[in-house]
Amino acid sequence: MSVYRFKSRDTGDLVMLQPHGKRVLEIIGKDPAPQGIVLPQQMPAAVQALRDAAVQEEA
């Protein structure tokens, strides 16, 4: 099974199995391509999208 590796200069890598990593990218509006980037200025919106998705899934 494939994995997604999310890298950061400020934290350690976050590794997710393919279904979960792909879902995270879809939630934050990114193409689940082999390589991509989330810029610092995009992080607040990405975090909010993930929070909103978590609330929806808990409802």
N, C-alpha and C positions, 0 to 999 in steps of 0.2 A: 504494500500500500504506500502511496506517495505521502510526503509530508510537506508542510509549509513551514518555513523558518522566517520568523519576524526578527530583524536585527535592529539594534539601537546602539548608538555610541554611549548612551547614558545608563543603560541597563543590560542585563544578560539577554541572550537570545531566547525567544519563545518559540517552541516547536509544537506544531499541531498536526494531527492526522488530517488527511486530505478533506474529508467531508466538513470538518469543523473549521479549518483554515479557509476553505472556499466560502463557507457561510459568512465568516467574519468579513471577508473582502466584499461580498455582495452587500452586506448590511451597511458598510461604510462607502459604498458606491464605487468600488474599485474593480477593475477587470481581474479575474483570477488567473492572470498570465504568469508564466514562469518567473518573471522578475518585474518588480514594480517598486513604487516608493510612496510613502505618505509623508508629506512635508510638514514641518513643525506648525505652520499656520493652518494646516488641515486637521490637526489633532483635536482641537475642541469640538468640531463638528463630528468627527469620527467617534469620539468618546460619547457624545450625546446620542448618536445613532445607535451605538451598542447598548447604552442604558435604555433607550426607548424600546429596542428589540427585546431586551431582558424583561421589561415590564409587560410587554405584549405576550411573551411566552408564559409568564407567570399567571396571567389573567385567565 
